Amino acid sequence: MEITKDTIIGDILDADQTTAPYFLEMGMHCLGCPSARGESLADACSVHGVDVNQLVEKLNAHMNK
């Protein structure tokens, strides 16, 4: 799975639940909430003050291990 800033968080978590710590690390503690799961990475990063490009890089590196 190739992750972009437009990838939906729920899709990432469904593909690999071990990505959850990356979201918790950025302060997104409501991963079970339907609205959080439906957000794009860009939207979530904007709300939480996180650089979306850095998170995309981290998640892709994790997924490609």
C-alpha positions as CSV (number, residue, x, y, z in Angstrom):
1,M,0.0,0.0,0.0
2,E,1.4,3.4,-1.0
3,I,0.3,6.1,1.5
4,T,-0.2,9.7,0.4
5,K,-1.5,12.8,2.2
6,D,-4.9,11.9,0.8
7,T,-5.0,8.4,2.2
8,I,-7.8,7.8,4.7
9,I,-6.7,7.0,8.2
10,G,-9.1,4.1,8.5
11,D,-7.7,2.5,5.3
12,I,-4.2,2.7,6.8
13,L,-5.2,1.1,10.1
14,D,-7.2,-1.6,8.3
15,A,-4.1,-2.4,6.2
16,D,-1.7,-2.5,9.1
17,Q,-2.9,-2.0,12.7
18,T,0.8,-1.6,13.8
19,T,0.7,1.9,12.4
20,A,-1.5,3.1,15.3
21,P,1.4,4.4,17.4
22,Y,2.2,6.9,14.7
23,F,-1.2,8.4,15.1
24,L,-1.1,8.3,18.9
25,E,2.4,10.0,18.8
26,M,0.9,13.0,17.0
27,G,-1.9,13.3,19.6
28,M,-4.6,11.5,17.7
29,H,-6.0,9.4,20.6
30,C,-9.4,8.8,19.1
31,L,-8.5,6.2,16.5
32,G,-11.8,4.2,17.1
33,C,-13.9,7.3,16.4
34,P,-15.7,7.0,13.0
35,S,-14.9,10.6,12.1
36,A,-11.2,10.2,12.9
37,R,-11.0,7.0,10.8
38,G,-12.7,8.9,7.9
39,E,-10.2,11.7,7.8
40,S,-7.4,12.0,5.3
41,L,-3.8,12.2,6.7
42,A,-3.7,15.8,5.5
43,D,-6.8,16.8,7.4
44,A,-5.6,15.0,10.6
45,C,-2.2,16.6,10.4
46,S,-3.6,20.0,9.9
47,V,-5.8,19.7,13.0
48,H,-2.9,18.3,15.1
49,G,-0.2,20.6,13.8
50,V,1.9,17.8,12.3
51,D,3.9,17.9,9.1
52,V,2.0,15.6,6.7
53,N,5.0,15.0,4.5
54,Q,7.0,13.7,7.4
55,L,4.2,11.4,8.6
56,V,3.7,10.1,5.0
57,E,7.4,9.2,4.9
58,K,7.3,7.5,8.3
59,L,4.2,5.5,7.4
60,N,5.5,4.4,4.0
61,A,8.8,3.4,5.6
62,H,7.0,1.3,8.2
63,M,4.7,-0.3,5.6
64,N,7.5,-1.2,3.4
65,K,9.6,-3.0,6.0
